[in-house]
């Protein structure tokens, strides 16, 4: 899953090493980087909970972030209780972005751009399954609420680390081979 080679029209641009801007609400589910059949914000799905009632929704946050930076792919997602927002790191054509997305995944609250990280791009190019699929696999393996997902190099193997919190509060980390999609832990 490599990032696009050319910038999309209307994509945010960087004026220096880091730029911060308030992002408008994105139209979810329109990014070419999303998995067909993935739940739209507010519909539950791989995030495990509907957005109604202000519940956390990892899948909706992911889809909203990908829609905000067209042609991007996600490398990290985690919920920040202190800021009451999902932090989603995505790689665009020439720039990396960190977005803060509402807990229910319905809107982008902030968007920060920064210079591209070659290591993240290399890892993402090696990955064959997208984050949305890793979320689904992690929930199938551990059951519960997704709290964090990241693409990492684990002993020379590119894996998705998916942290799932069960209804009784137990945290389980599931490692998923980012090439085959098989759970390895």
C-alpha positions, -999 to 999 in steps of 0.1 A, spaced: 0 0 0 22 29 -12 13 65 -10 3 82 -42 31 97 -63 13 130 -71 -5 153 -49 -43 153 -50 -61 184 -59 -72 201 -27 -48 182 -5 -33 202 23 2 215 16 32 223 39 47 257 41 76 246 63 86 216 85 53 216 104 20 233 97 -10 233 119 -45 241 107 -80 234 118 -95 210 93 -130 212 80 -152 181 84 -144 155 58 -168 136 37 -162 101 51 -159 70 30 -146 87 -2 -109 79 1 -94 55 -25 -73 41 4 -103 26 22 -114 -10 21 -145 -18 1 -174 -27 25 -158 -10 55 -183 7 78 -188 44 73 -186 67 103 -215 61 126 -222 26 113 -200 5 137 -182 -22 118 -146 -31 125 -144 -4 152 -169 -24 172 -192 3 183 -216 26 167 -209 63 169 -243 70 184 -241 80 220 -205 93 216 -189 58 218 -154 53 205 -152 42 169 -117 33 155 -130 24 120 -149 56 117 -119 77 128 -97 59 103 -122 64 74 -126 101 83 -88 107 84 -83 90 51 -111 110 35 -95 142 48 -62 135 31 -71 120 -2 -49 93 -16 -33 87 18 -27 55 38 -27 52 76 2 40 96 -9 47 132 -41 53 151 -47 56 188 -72 71 212 -59 99 234 -81 101 266 -65 134 276 -75 152 244 -106 131 239 -96 124 203 -82 98 180 -47 106 168 -44 92 132 -11 94 113 -14 92 76 10 94 47 0 115 18 18 121 -16 47 141 -3 38 149 33 29 130 65 -1 142 85 -13 138 120 -50 143 124 -71 145 156 -105 130 150 -135 131 173 -141 100 195 -170 88 174 -149 93 143 -174 117 127 -151 147 121 -115 159 119 -108 183 148 -72 193 139 -47 185 111 -9 189 114 15 183 85 51 175 86 80 163 64 77 128 51 94 101 72 113 77 48 111 48 73 73 50 76 70 51 38 93 20 34 72 1 60 40 11 43 53 1 9 60 -34 22 26 -38 38 0 -56 17 -30 -53 40 -44 -19 50 -50 -8 86 -88 -13 82 -82 -50 76 -58 -52 106 -85 -37 128 -109 -64 117 -84 -92 122 -74 -78 156 -110 -77 168 -116 -113 155 -86 -125 175 -92 -107 207 -128 -92 207 -134 -58 223 -127 -22 216 -98 -11 195 -76 14 213 -44 15 192 -31 3 158 4 9 144 26 -4 116 60 -15 129 91 -35 121 92 -64 145 124 -84 142 127 -77 105 90 -84 98 65 -57 90 35 -61 114 4 -43 124 2 -40 162 -34 -39 173 -44 -32 209 -78 -44 219 -96 -37 252 -121 -62 264 -154 -53 281 -137 -62 315 -108 -37 307 -82 -63 298 -57 -51 271 -46 -76 245 -20 -69 218 -24 -88 185 4 -88 160 -6 -93 124 17 -100 96 12 -69 73 20 -90 42 0 -122 47 -27 -109 72 -21 -138 95 -21 -132 133 14 -140 146 7 -133 183 
